[in-house]
Amino acid sequence: MNTPRSNTMSWLIKREFWEHKGGFFWAPIWVGAIMVFFLAASVLTGVIAGHSHGFRFNGTTVMTSSGDSITSLSGSMTPDEQSDLVHGLAASYTGFATPLFIVLGVVVFFFCLGTLFDDRKDRSVLFWKSLPISDSATVLSKVVIALIGAPVITVAFATVVSLLSLAVICIGAEMLGLHIIGPVLATPSLYVSPFEVLAMVPVYALWALPTIGWLMMVSAWARSKPFLWAVGVPVLTGTLLSWFNAMFDFNWHIGWFWQHIVGRGLLSVVPGSWFAHHPMHGIGETVIHTATGMSMHRHADDMGTIMSQSWSVLGTADLWIGVAAGAAMLYAAIRLRRWRDEG
């Protein structure tokens, strides 16, 4: 049975989605469509231009059981190479949609930075305060759409884009005489990978909390130019500390401030940014170059490895200190919304 409070929260979340549909919905659609279009054009050009040699690879690629790397995609590949290629594509094809997750970070950043400020700027906050809706519910609805709603929507679009990209590559391989469509469809990793990506959403929600809290606190406080306040204050502070450290030889560990205060406070909304603080082990990168020079990047290890190493971040003090700091700043944002002058 739905309570009035749960209905109110559901309604507030829907309101946030419809008011920011361009960023949460249309941005990943357009970016994904452009990606698939250029990938298809690149593959077609590569097939036409290099039919006899196939697609040329560069960098660390799919590894065979003997440790050799596959350097080209053509019908002359050995059965072992084809098997490893099939496994690599099926296990890590979701990496083709990486640009969509970068877009997610940008969208969430500017959504949180402007959401409470814009309510005061256009004085719509007066209307919302006239309704029987608490400041806590209003702020938390924005947090939910930023930390849960937007990532889940992006994962859904990323899955579609990844499947389309995989289909384009498989069709291109078939045109080169490399029959991998059937083996790819028969690989369990193909069906598990999207759920492994979805399983990282809770890690993202917790890791991004300090940036969300900082941006929303500034959004609730700033009278003008919230971007300059949100970005300028930590960056300027870091610059001054670096200058004093260089001028007076204080021997301060300024790198810690840039990483854990500036970087953590501003860039935690980028999915996977936790690996900058807690690097993965044994993860290689694949760079695939087609005949047109376009390259596609993906990790050589499967998505299950990335997921398990992401969840291991939950065992670090760094994450939970950030959660506590983010929660404190969100509380401050709620309090500021209650008494801050509108306009």
C-alpha positions in Angstrom: 0.0 0.0 0.0 1.4 3.4 -1.0 1.6 6.0 1.7 1.1 9.7 1.0 4.8 10.2 1.7 5.9 7.6 -0.9 3.5 9.1 -3.4 4.9 12.5 -2.9 8.5 11.3 -3.3 7.5 9.4 -6.5 5.8 12.5 -7.9 8.8 14.7 -7.1 11.2 12.3 -8.8 9.0 12.2 -11.9 8.9 16.0 -11.8 12.7 16.1 -11.8 12.9 13.7 -14.7 10.5 15.6 -16.9 12.0 19.0 -16.1 15.5 17.7 -17.1 14.5 15.2 -19.7 17.0 16.7 -22.2 20.0 15.7 -20.1 18.7 12.4 -18.6 16.9 11.0 -21.7 17.8 12.7 -24.9 21.5 13.3 -24.4 22.4 9.5 -24.2 20.1 8.8 -27.1 21.8 11.3 -29.4 25.3 10.4 -28.2 24.6 6.7 -28.7 23.1 7.2 -32.1 26.1 9.2 -33.3 28.4 6.5 -31.9 26.7 3.7 -33.7 26.4 5.7 -36.9 30.2 6.4 -37.1 31.1 2.9 -36.0 28.9 1.4 -38.8 30.4 3.8 -41.3 33.9 3.0 -40.1 33.4 -0.8 -40.3 31.8 -0.5 -43.7 34.8 1.5 -44.9 37.2 -0.9 -43.3 35.6 -3.9 -45.0 35.6 -2.2 -48.4 39.2 -0.8 -48.1 40.8 -3.8 -46.4 38.8 -6.9 -47.4 41.9 -9.0 -48.0 43.5 -8.2 -44.6 40.6 -7.4 -42.4 40.6 -4.9 -39.6 44.0 -4.0 -38.2 44.5 -4.0 -34.5 46.9 -2.0 -32.5 48.0 -2.2 -28.8 47.1 -4.9 -26.4 44.2 -7.0 -27.8 42.4 -10.2 -27.2 44.9 -12.7 -25.9 45.0 -16.4 -26.9 45.4 -19.2 -24.5 49.2 -19.2 -25.2 49.6 -15.6 -24.4 49.9 -14.3 -28.0 47.9 -11.2 -29.0 45.5 -11.1 -32.0 46.7 -8.3 -34.3 44.1 -8.5 -37.0 40.4 -9.5 -37.6 40.1 -11.6 -40.7 38.9 -15.0 -41.9 42.5 -16.4 -41.5 42.4 -16.3 -37.7 43.0 -19.7 -36.0 40.2 -21.5 -34.1 41.9 -20.6 -30.7 42.1 -16.9 -31.8 38.5 -16.9 -32.9 37.5 -18.5 -29.6 39.3 -15.9 -27.5 38.0 -13.1 -29.7 34.4 -14.3 -29.2 34.9 -14.5 -25.4 36.5 -11.0 -25.3 33.7 -9.4 -27.3 30.9 -11.1 -25.4 32.5 -10.4 -22.0 33.4 -6.7 -22.5 31.2 -5.3 -25.3 29.5 -3.1 -22.8 32.7 -1.0 -22.8 31.8 0.3 -26.2 29.3 2.6 -24.5 31.9 4.3 -22.3 31.2 7.8 -23.8 27.6 7.5 -22.5 28.9 7.2 -18.9 31.1 10.2 -19.4 28.0 12.1 -20.6 26.2 10.9 -17.4 28.9 12.5 -15.2 28.6 15.8 -17.0 24.8 15.8 -16.9 24.7 14.9 -13.2 27.3 17.5 -12.4 25.4 20.4 -13.9 22.1 19.1 -12.7 23.2 19.2 -9.1 25.0 22.5 -9.5 21.9 24.3 -10.9 18.9 22.5 -9.4 18.5 24.5 -6.2 20.0 27.7 -7.5 17.5 27.7 -10.5 14.6 27.3 -8.1 15.6 30.5 -6.4 16.6 32.3 -9.6 13.2 32.0 -11.2 11.4 32.2 -7.9 9.6 28.9 -8.5 10.8 28.0 -5.0 8.0 30.2 -3.6 5.5 28.0 -5.4 7.0 24.7 -4.1 7.3 26.1 -0.5 3.6 26.9 -0.7 2.8 23.2 -1.1 2.8 20.7 1.8 6.2 19.4 0.7 9.2 19.5 3.0 12.6 20.8 2.0 14.0 17.4 2.9 11.7 15.6 0.4 12.5 18.1 -2.3 16.3 17.8 -1.9 16.2 14.1 -1.5 14.2 13.6 -4.7 16.9 15.5 -6.6 19.5 13.3 -5.0 17.6 10.1 -5.9 17.3 11.1 -9.6 21.0 12.0 -9.7 22.4 9.0 -8.0 19.9 6.2 -9.0 17.6 7.4 -11.7 20.1 8.9 -14.1 22.6 6.0 -13.9 19.9 3.3 -14.4 18.6 5.2 -17.5 22.1 5.5 -18.8 22.8 1.8 -18.2 19.7 0.9 -20.2 20.7 3.1 -23.2 24.3 1.9 -22.9 23.2 -1.7 -23.2 21.3 -0.9 -26.4 24.2 1.0 -27.8 26.7 -1.8 -26.8 24.5 -4.5 -28.5 24.2 -2.4 -31.6 27.9 -1.8 -31.7 28.6 -5.5 -31.2 26.1 -6.4 -34.0 27.9 -4.0 -36.3 31.3 -5.5 -35.5 30.0 -9.1 -35.9 28.4 -8.2 -39.3 31.6 -6.7 -40.4 33.5 -9.8 -39.3 31.0 -12.0 -41.3 31.7 -9.9 -44.4 35.4 -10.7 -43.9 34.6 -14.4 -43.7 34.9 -14.6 -39.9 31.8 -16.3 -38.6 31.4 -15.3 -35.0 27.8 -14.3 -34.7 26.6 -17.8 -33.5 29.5 -18.3 -31.0 28.9 -14.8 -29.6 25.2 -15.5 -29.1 26.0 -18.8 -27.4 28.4 -17.1 -24.9 26.8 -16.6 -21.4 28.8 -13.4 -20.8 26.8 -11.7 -23.5 23.7 -11.8 -21.4 25.4 -11.3 -18.0 27.5 -8.2 -18.8 24.6 -5.7 -18.7 23.6 -6.9 -15.3 27.2 -6.6 -14.1 27.2 -3.0 -15.2 23.9 -2.4 -13.5 25.3 -3.9 -10.3 27.9 -1.1 -10.1 25.2 1.6 -9.7 25.2 1.2 -5.9 28.9 1.7 -5.9 28.5 4.8 -8.1 25.8 6.2 -5.8 27.9 6.0 -2.7 31.1 7.1 -4.4 29.5 10.2 -6.0 27.8 11.4 -2.8 30.5 13.9 -1.8 30.4 15.7 -5.2 26.6 15.6 -5.1 26.5 17.1 -1.6 29.1 19.8 -2.4 27.4 20.9 -5.6 23.9 21.0 -4.1 25.1 22.8 -1.0 26.7 25.5 -3.3 23.5 25.5 -5.4 21.4 26.2 -2.3 23.8 28.9 -1.1 25.2 30.9 -4.0 23.4 34.1 -5.0 25.0 34.0 -8.5 27.5 32.1 -10.6 27.4 28.8 -8.7 29.9 27.2 -11.1 32.6 29.7 -10.1 31.9 29.1 -6.4 31.7 25.3 -6.7 34.8 24.9 -8.9 36.7 28.1 -8.1 36.9 27.7 -4.3 38.6 24.2 -4.2 40.8 24.9 -7.2 41.9 28.3 -6.0 42.5 26.9 -2.5 44.7 24.1 -4.0 46.5 26.6 -6.1 47.3 28.9 -3.2 48.4 25.9 -1.1 50.7 24.8 -3.9 52.1 28.3 -4.2 52.8 28.7 -0.5 54.3 25.2 -0.3 56.7 26.1 -3.2 57.5 29.5 -2.0 58.2 28.7 1.7 59.2 25.1 1.4 56.6 23.8 3.9 57.0 20.3 2.6 53.2 19.8 2.5 51.8 16.8 0.7 49.8 19.0 -1.8 49.0 16.0 -4.0 46.8 14.6 -1.3 44.7 17.8 -1.3 44.3 17.8 -5.1 43.3 14.1 -5.2 41.2 13.7 -2.1 39.6 17.2 -1.8 39.6 18.8 -5.2 39.4 15.6 -7.4 37.1 13.7 -5.0 34.9 16.7 -4.4 34.4 17.6 -8.1 34.9 14.5 -10.2 33.3 11.7 -8.2 30.2 11.9 -10.4 32.2 10.4 -13.3 31.5 6.6 -13.3 34.6 4.6 -12.5 36.4 7.5 -11.0 37.0 5.4 -7.9 39.7 3.6 -9.9 41.8 6.8 -9.9 42.0 6.3 -6.1 42.0 2.6 -6.0 43.6 1.3 -9.3 42.5 -2.1 -10.7 45.1 -4.8 -11.1 45.4 -7.0 -14.2 43.2 -4.8 -16.4 44.5 -4.2 -19.9 43.1 -1.9 -22.6 42.2 -2.8 -26.1 42.5 -0.3 -29.0 40.9 -1.4 -32.3 41.8 0.6 -35.3 39.8 0.3 -38.5 41.0 1.2 -42.0 39.7 4.7 -41.5 41.8 5.3 -38.4 38.9 5.3 -36.0 39.7 3.4 -32.8 37.5 1.7 -30.3 38.7 1.2 -26.8 37.7 -1.5 -24.4 39.2 -3.4 -21.5 40.7 -6.8 -22.2 39.3 -8.2 -19.0 35.6 -9.1 -18.7 33.0 -6.9 -17.0 32.7 -9.3 -14.1 36.3 -8.5 -13.0 35.6 -4.8 -13.2 32.4 -5.2 -11.2 34.1 -7.2 -8.4 37.0 -4.7 -8.2 34.4 -1.9 -8.0 32.6 -3.5 -5.1 35.9 -4.0 -3.3 36.0 -0.2 -3.0 33.2 -0.5 -0.4 35.8 -1.9 2.0 37.8 1.3 1.9 37.7 4.1 4.4 38.0 6.6 1.6 34.5 5.8 0.3 32.8 5.9 3.7 34.5 9.2 4.7 33.1 10.6 1.5 29.7 9.3 2.2 29.7 11.0 5.6 30.9 14.2 4.2 28.4 14.1 1.4 25.5 13.4 3.8 26.6 16.4 6.0 26.7 18.7 3.0 23.2 17.5 1.8 21.9 18.3 5.3 23.4 21.7 5.0 21.7 22.1 1.6 18.4 21.3 3.1 18.9 23.8 5.9 20.0 26.5 3.4 16.9 26.0 1.3 14.8 26.7 4.3 16.1 30.1 5.1 18.0 31.3 2.0 16.5 34.5 0.4 14.7 33.7 -2.9 16.3 35.7 -5.7 
